[in-house]
Amino acid sequence: MPPPASGDDKERYQLNQQFEDMSAAQQANRELKRANAAPPPDALPTAGAPASPAPPAKPVKRGPAEQAPPQPASPTK
């Protein structure tokens, strides 16, 4: 687009730019809402349907392990 030749052209250009910016912002907001929206109810698993497998549980760490003292040798007869 060529630069504005007069004051009226400059105002028209600025107004057009504002509308384009507003339109772009509205489109971005619509896309953001669509991305953050909850999935439709038919996409959610039902109570009777098997759920996706859960990740395996990690063992709980409870501190350093200690070795049991050696048992005394039992006398043999």
Wavefront OBJ file of the C-alpha trace (Angstrom):
o trace
v 0.000 0.000 0.000
v 1.485 3.379 -0.904
v 1.999 6.003 1.813
v -0.923 8.384 2.384
v -0.900 11.413 0.067
v -3.165 13.667 2.157
v -4.602 14.078 5.644
v -7.777 12.208 4.684
v -5.735 9.348 3.262
v -3.684 9.215 6.465
v -6.827 9.004 8.612
v -8.277 6.320 6.360
v -5.011 4.361 6.555
v -4.902 4.601 10.365
v -8.544 3.589 10.694
v -7.983 0.624 8.382
v -4.912 -0.381 10.443
v -6.931 -0.196 13.670
v -9.632 -2.456 12.225
v -7.015 -4.968 11.060
v -5.345 -4.959 14.488
v -8.701 -5.407 16.226
v -9.614 -8.249 13.886
v -6.285 -9.987 14.513
v -6.709 -9.626 18.290
v -10.237 -11.067 18.167
v -9.066 -14.005 16.067
v -6.245 -14.700 18.531
v -8.700 -14.608 21.445
v -11.045 -17.028 19.662
v -8.184 -19.436 18.996
v -7.015 -19.201 22.607
v -10.508 -19.915 23.956
v -10.848 -22.867 21.575
v -7.481 -24.264 22.710
v -8.330 -23.879 26.410
v -11.905 -25.152 26.123
v -12.870 -28.426 27.746
v -13.309 -31.327 25.354
v -16.881 -32.008 24.255
v -18.876 -34.343 26.542
v -18.843 -37.180 24.005
v -15.025 -37.162 24.076
v -14.895 -37.720 27.848
v -14.737 -41.343 29.032
v -17.931 -42.658 30.578
v -18.173 -44.477 33.891
v -18.409 -47.892 32.213
v -15.625 -47.317 29.727
v -12.083 -48.266 30.708
v -9.919 -45.278 31.463
v -6.562 -44.782 29.870
v -3.827 -46.663 31.710
v -2.282 -44.700 34.539
v 1.470 -44.248 34.590
v 3.240 -46.725 36.870
v 3.590 -45.543 40.448
v 7.101 -44.674 41.559
v 8.359 -46.298 44.772
v 8.347 -44.051 47.812
v 11.823 -43.200 49.029
v 12.115 -43.319 52.797
v 15.777 -42.529 53.396
v 19.053 -44.416 53.204
v 18.880 -48.180 53.426
v 20.750 -49.922 56.227
v 22.077 -53.427 56.123
v 21.000 -55.775 58.909
v 23.781 -56.905 61.200
v 25.122 -60.394 60.437
v 23.524 -63.246 62.386
v 25.837 -65.096 64.748
v 26.759 -68.545 63.526
v 24.680 -71.185 65.244
v 26.687 -73.973 66.911
v 26.401 -77.308 65.162
v 26.184 -80.585 67.092
l 1 2 3 4 5 6 7 8 9 10 11 12 13 14 15 16 17 18 19 20 21 22 23 24 25 26 27 28 29 30 31 32 33 34 35 36 37 38 39 40 41 42 43 44 45 46 47 48 49 50 51 52 53 54 55 56 57 58 59 60 61 62 63 64 65 66 67 68 69 70 71 72 73 74 75 76 77
